[in-house]
């Protein structure tokens, strides 16, 4: 059976989940193409993915979602473990802190599922439990 491409291009922060899967497969069975794909995903997250003015990864259209953390942080931490490069863990920590700053409701202390980067209004009144928290 001929090998096929995992995905032709990385276009969203949740593609970190695909990078994570590539790392798991790489560690189990090797394959330079799997590591190269994970590196492509990491490069997208670090250098190309849309960000707000304060450098928070956007989920879509200047909005910050809890889902972005699920799609990026575990993958970035795994990249540090596999490659030994601390820049990935540093970005994971930075994004976790920035997302918390944007998403925590000052009145209740709970976290919103999503918020517009303007901080004017949360995107709905659903809290973190609706997301992947």
Buried (B, 14 or more C-beta within 10 A) or exposed (E): EEEEEBBEEBEBBBBBBBBBBBBBBBBEEEBEBBBEBBBBBBEBBBEEBEBBEEEBBBBBEEBBBBBBBBBBBBBBBBBBEBBEEEEBBEBBEBBBEBBEEBBBBEEEEEBBBBBBBEEEEBBEEEBBEEBEB
